[in-house]
Amino acid sequence: MIPLYKSCALVVDLPAQDELLDRDLRVGDRGAVIEIYENGAAYAVEFFEEDGSTIGVTWVSAEQVRPVTESQPAAT
């Protein structure tokens, strides 16, 4: 389980499906977990551009993200 407020990166592409995302998300995009659902089965994640600006918030399953540390590259 990725802890609350910790960094994660997408392992799949996700299309922008509503007004909560400014653009499609791509593998390697990074975000921070802002809510944990069903003991880590799913997360609400706020995703960010490399300059720190917010892309948006979306819900993802645990299989769609991986934990990262600040020293790890985003892309897998």
Secondary structure, 3 states (H helix, E strand, C coil): CCCCCCEEEECCCECCCCCCECCCECCCCEEEEEEEEHHHCEEEEEEECCCCCEEEEEEEEHHHEEECCCCCCCCC
